[in-house]
Amino acid sequence: MRKQTTIENIERAIESLTLKEQLRLVEKLTRQLRRTVLTPKKELDWGKLYGLGKGLWKEDAQKYVSRSREDRA
């Protein structure tokens, strides 16, 4: 006879709860998951990117592209 796992014990305990208690448990688990795992990712601050490419296009765009292609070859 195999040993029962913790999750099986939890499932059996949940089955013994009333519907109202089960719903309360689901709500509590949902809140906990939202706080820990499902928190939204931070939005990018596009303002921090301002000026990063400054000076990149001082040369002619076509010359830049041609030089980049030569570097890859």
Long-range contacts (C-beta under 8 A, 24 or more apart in sequence): none
